[in-house]
Amino acid sequence: MDTQALHQEILQSTADHPHMRRLYEQALLRPAMPTAVVHPASPDSLEGAVAAHRLGMIQAILVGPKHKIRDCASAAGVDISGIEIRITEHSHQAAETAVAMVRSGEVTALMKGSIATDELLGAVLDKTRGIRTERRISHVFFLDVPSYPKPLYITDAAINIHPDLRTKKDIIINAVQLAQSMGLSLPKVAILSAVEKVKPEIPSTIDAAALCKMADRGQITGALLDGPLAIDNAINLEAANSKGIASPVAGDADILLAPDLEAGNILAKQLIYLGNAQAAGLLVGARVPIMLTSRAEKMAGRLLSCALAQALAPVPL
């Protein structure tokens, strides 16, 4: 793998996305992040992990069956010389081993390989041997949308299907902590619904009102919250003004809290595939960030997710 050619490829792919370019360039200045790559037995997952390792973004430890990893590397033409392989018998053991490496402090991040998300999360969320915290795990998309003046964080579009009020509180706190790690001191959180008024027949508007009151009472800190807001009122100041919405969040949101997974997933992918947005994604709320890229993710997306994880991962001693 030609590291310089790969670097130029990422620079070219981020040419029209200055926020992503900045994220990537800052990641190259940070120390390599010790990362357990869980069962990288497919060409895409192995290539992404090795590329991040060669660029100095992560210090990869490949966790899984040695013969499968070596056979995959040989078939894909990927040089894994000099990269440690932590041998396990199967994918389930790979997930347990990777989580144990987090608990021991050996690694500060996890990267999903060719393992089912449910299988990986089973080890992460284990009540006795996992790496869960007091909060629910959630997914955050970091999006560079050319038509929007700053990065957008969309959550949750991958993990929590129908989050209740308590879960939405955790999702907000997780996203706020990620945004703060990216240098945003007081993120603006728009709690999305179909309308901007509280309507008992639309449950997401009731949740939005409750979440805003929780922020007023200090149950959610470090951010400005407003909602319910329709998507136009959240990201377009003219639309907000036309509705008479006076708010520091309306028209200038940093974080968009979707009412459920379906809405969040559709919104994020619409921006990516129709709005020319570039995306990185991360699982947050565990002890360490977890890179959970999809099988359809291109190399740039995998590396940008590594860069996003670097902003959140603790610096190794």
Buried (B, 14 or more C-beta within 10 A) or exposed (E): EEEEEBBEBBEEBBEEBEBBBBBBEBBEEBEBBBBBBBBBBBBBBBBBBBBBBBBBBBBBBBBBBEEBBBEBBEEBEBEBEEBEBBBBEEBBBBBBBBBBBBEEEBBBBBBBBBBEBEBBBBBBBBEEEBBBEEBBBBBBBBBBBBEBEEBBBBBBBBBBEEBEEEBBBBBBBBBBBBBBBBEBEEBBBBBBBEBBEBBEEBBBBBBBBBBBEBBEEEEBEBBBBBBBBBBBBBBBEEBBEEBEBEBEBBBBBBBBBBBBBEBBBEBBBEBBEEBEBBBBBBBBBBBBBBBBBEEEBEBBBBBBBBBBBBBBBEEEE
